Amino acid sequence: MWIGRRELRLWGLLLVGIAFWGSIVRSGTPGEATIVARVVESIIGNGAFDVLAWLTAFALAARTPDETHATLREIIWTSVLGLAVLAPARLAAAVGAAGLAAMFLADSRRRAADRGIALVLLALACETFWLSALLQPLHVAAASVDAQICAAMLDLLGATAQAHGNIVDNDSAGFGIVIWPYCTATLQLASVGVAFVVMLLCRGRTPRSADLPWLAGAFAASIALTEVRLTLLAGSADRYEWWHGASGVSAYSMAALGLAILFPLLATREGRARLDEPHARTTA
């Protein structure tokens, strides 16, 4: 008895999705919180767009015609991925997401929605890899670049500042900050990419090559926003306390959310191509 293509795809997404969120929960600090509290905290901390990304992928997969049967190749491939994501490593979920994306891309010529699912999975896989320990040296180097930019911006504002590695010394205020890898402007770029893809799909069409300038703009805006925040943090002890506290973090998060929504809206302002239209009509 053969399994339907829609059911197989939903099972594949479920397996990889459990591995994705499971790895995030495992990477958190256990403490005394219950497993439910840790799951909720991990989901909130990882970002609303990741949640929306998985919901979008499931919604698009559920629209697969139920009269079609999964091929033997699809069944074997999904089974292999199901075993691969059991590995106790966060990158296993990234490998699973990328592998599942390959399966959806194989059918993207017939259904544009399959291309949308594949792009969501690839964006999530890239985000997981981007935030992994393998790229920690890159973010360490980026912290030094951020420090140089921050010092230059303080100089433009009339302060006397200098950078030493990832440390910014504001001599005028007698204050300095250390920019850690998890505070860099580059760290959020993968999450911006996920948000961009998801918002386009929520607007009713799959991403296309014509959207790349808008994606580049979203990256640039995200970097600029973070550099402004770092400069404000280095302004003085009082400014650091405010921008590093609950109010400042909320203001920064709201600004980042607004930018994440703005650029996909600009990219789709000239009309939307339906996800159920032929693939050829949704490409640039």
N, C-alpha and C positions, 0 to 999 in steps of 0.2 A: 504494500500500500504506500503510495507516494504522498509526500507532504506538499501542501500548496506553497507556492513561491512567497506569498504574503506572510504565511505563518513562519516559514523558515527565516525570512528577513527580520521579522519581529523578534524571534528567538535569538538570532544573532546579535541584534541591537541590545536585547536584554542582557545577554551574557557579557558583552563588552562594557555595557553601561554599569553593571554591577561591579565589574573589575575596576572600572575607572573611578567610581566613587569609593569603592572599598580601599583602593590604594591611597586615596586622599585621607580617609579616616585613619588608616594605619599610620600614616606619616605624621599625624597630629600628636600632641602631647596627651597621654592618657589621663593623668591627674586622678581626681576622684569623681569625675563626671560619669554618668551612666552612658551606655552605648548609644541610646537614643539621643541624649544631649550632644554627644560627640558627633553623631551623624548630622544633626541639625546645624551645629556650629561649623562643621566642615563645609557643608553645602552653602551656608550663608557666606562664609569666609572665602570660598572659591569663586564667588561671583554669580549674580543672577543670570548672566548671559550663558554660562555653562549649563545651568538648569534649563533655560529656554532652548538652548541648542539641542539637548537630548529630547525635549518635548517636541521640537520641530521635526527631528529625524523620525521619531516614532509616528507622528501624525502623517508625514509624507509616506512612510513605509506602509501604513495602514490603508493607503489609497491604492496599493498595488492590486490589479485585477485578480480576484480570487479564483477565477476559472483556470488559471495557468498553474502548471506543476513545476516544482523546482527540479532542475537538472541534477544528475548524479554528481557533476563537477561542483555545483553549488552546495550540495549536501556535504560532500567530503571537505570542501574548503571551509565551510562554517564549522564543521566538527573539529577540524584542525585548529581553527582560531579559538574555539571554545576551550580546547586543552591548553593552548598557548597562554591565554590570559590568566590561567591558574598559577602561573609563576609568581613567587612572592616579590615582585618588583614593580614599581610604578610604571616603568617603561614598557612592561608587558601589556598594559592597557593601551599604550600608544601604538604598539605593534599590532594589537588586535584591531584598533580603530582604523589604522592604515590598511590592514589586510581586508577588512570588511568594506572599506571605501573602494578598494580595487574591484570587488565583486559588483558593487553598485555601478561603478564606472563602465564595466563590461556591458551593461544594459542601458547606458545613458543615451545611446542613439535612438532607442525606442521611446523612452520616457524621460522628459526633462526633469521630473521630480527625482529620478534616480541620481542624476547629476547633482541636484541640490543636496541630497542625503550624503553623497560621497564628499562633497566639499565641506559639509559640516563635520564629518568624521575626520577628514584631513586637517581641518582647522583645529579640532580638539587634540589630534595626535601631535601636531606641531606645537601647540600650547604646552602639552605635557612634556615634550622634549625640551622646549625652550626654558621651562622652569626646573628642569632636572639638574642634578649635581654635575652632569657632564659639561654643561655650559657655564658652570660657576666661574671659571677663569675669564670668560667673556664679560660677565657682569661685574667682576672685580675690576677689569680694565675700564669698563664703562663708568664705574664710580669715579675713577681718576679724571676721566674726561668731563664728567658732570661737575667735579670740583673746580676744574679750570673754567668752565662756562659760568659757574656760580660766582667765582671770584671776579671774572670779567664783568658780569652784570652788576655786581656790587660797586665796582669801580665806576661804571657808567652812571650809577646813582649817586656818585659823589663820595663814596666810602673808600677806605683804603683796605684792600683785602688781598690775600695771597693764598695759593693752593699748594699743598704738599701731599702728593699722592691722592688719597681720597679724603683728605682733611682740608677744610676751608677755615682760614683764620680771618675774622673781621677785626682788623686792628683798631678801627675807629670806634667800635663798640666794645672792644675787649672781650670778644666772644667768638667761639668757633664751633663747628659741627663736624661730625664724621659721617660720611655718606657710605652706608653699607650696601652690599650688592642687592639686597631686597628693597632698597629705596631708589634704585637707579631709574633713569628715564627709559632705558631699554627693556626693563623687566616686563612692563605692561603691554608691549607691542603685540605679543601673541594673543593676549586677551582682547586687544582692540580688533585684531583680525577675526577672531571668533564672533565678536559683536557685530562686525560689519557684514559677515556672511549671513548670520542669523537674521539681522534686520532686513536685508534684501529679500530673504525668503519670506519673512513675515509681510513684506510689502507685495508679495505675489509673483516674484520672478527669481530665476537663478542668476548668480553672479556671472559676469561676462568680462571680456578683456577691456571693454570701454570703461569699466568701473575702476580699473587700476589707478588712474590719476586721483580718484576720490579716496581710494584706500591709502595712497601715498599721503594725501592731505590729512587723513585721519591719523596716520602715524606721526606726521610732523606736528599736528596739533597736540597730540598726546605728549610728545617729547617736550614741546614748548611749555605746556601746562606744568609738567613735572619740574622743569628747570625754574619756572617762576616760583613754584612752591619751595624748592630748595633754597632759592635766593631769599625768600621771606623767612624761612627757618633760620638762616644765617644772619638775619638782620640785627637781632638782639636777643637777649635772654627772654624778655617779655614776649616778643613775637614768636620765638620758638615754643614757649609754653602754650600759646594760643593755637598756633598752626599744627602743633603736635598733639594737642588735646582733642577732646570729642568734637568741639565746635569746628575747629580747623579741619579735622579729618572729614567731617560731614560736608563742609563747604567744598573741599577738594573732590570728594567722591561725587557730589552732585554736578560739579563742573565736568568731571571726567565722563559721567553718565550722559550729560547733555551733548558733549562732543561725539560720544559713541553713537548717539542717535542721529545727530545732525547730518553727518556725512553720508550715511546710507539714504537718508531722506533726500538730500541734494542729488544723489546719484540716480534716484528713481523719480525725480520731479517731472520728467518729460513723458511719463506714461509707464505702464507696467505690462510685461509680457506674462501670460498665464503659464503656470507651472505644468499644466496638462497639455500645452501646445507641443508640437513636434520640436525636437532638439534643435533642428536647423534654424528655427525661427527665434530662438532665444540666445543665439550667439552673435557676437559682433561681426 
